[in-house]
Amino acid sequence: MARNKLLVPDAKKAIEALKNEIAQEFGIMLGADTSSRLNGTVGGEMVKRLVKMAQEQLSSGYTDKFNK
């Protein structure tokens, strides 16, 4: 089930920008007239990129805390 509530509300603008950037890269016009498959493609790519960002942040910031 999809969750529409952001865990970090201040990230809303950045999330929307990321979604629109990916849709533009893929040549997809987001909206109700677009198939759920295409909209899902954008959502899936968003998840991949957000996970990558989190992993990069963890690898650069948290490793120092755990290696003390």
C-alpha positions in Angstrom: 0.0 0.0 0.0 1.3 3.4 -0.9 2.1 6.0 1.8 1.6 9.6 0.8 2.7 11.0 4.2 6.3 12.3 4.1 8.5 11.3 7.0 10.3 14.7 6.6 7.7 17.3 5.6 10.4 19.8 4.7 11.6 17.5 1.9 8.3 17.9 0.0 9.7 20.4 -2.6 12.9 18.3 -3.2 10.8 15.2 -3.6 8.5 16.9 -6.1 11.6 18.2 -8.0 13.2 14.8 -8.1 9.9 13.2 -9.4 9.6 15.8 -12.1 13.2 15.5 -13.1 12.9 11.7 -13.5 9.7 12.0 -15.4 11.3 14.5 -17.8 14.3 12.2 -18.2 12.0 9.3 -19.1 9.8 11.4 -21.3 6.7 10.7 -19.1 4.0 13.2 -18.5 2.8 12.5 -14.9 -0.8 12.6 -14.1 -4.2 10.8 -14.0 -4.1 10.2 -17.8 -0.8 8.4 -17.6 -0.8 4.6 -17.0 0.0 3.4 -13.5 2.8 1.4 -15.1 4.5 4.6 -16.3 3.8 6.5 -13.1 5.2 3.5 -11.2 8.4 3.6 -13.3 9.0 7.1 -12.1 8.3 6.1 -8.5 10.6 3.1 -8.7 13.4 5.2 -10.0 12.8 7.7 -7.2 13.2 5.0 -4.7 16.5 3.8 -6.3 17.9 7.3 -6.2 16.8 8.1 -2.7 18.3 4.8 -1.4 21.5 5.7 -3.2 21.6 9.1 -1.6 21.0 7.7 1.8 23.7 5.1 1.3 26.2 7.7 0.2 25.3 9.9 3.2 25.6 6.9 5.6 29.0 5.8 4.1 30.5 9.3 4.5 29.0 10.4 7.8 28.2 7.5 10.0 31.2 5.3 9.4 33.3 7.8 11.4 30.9 7.4 14.4 31.1 3.6 14.3 34.8 3.3 13.8 35.8 5.1 17.1 
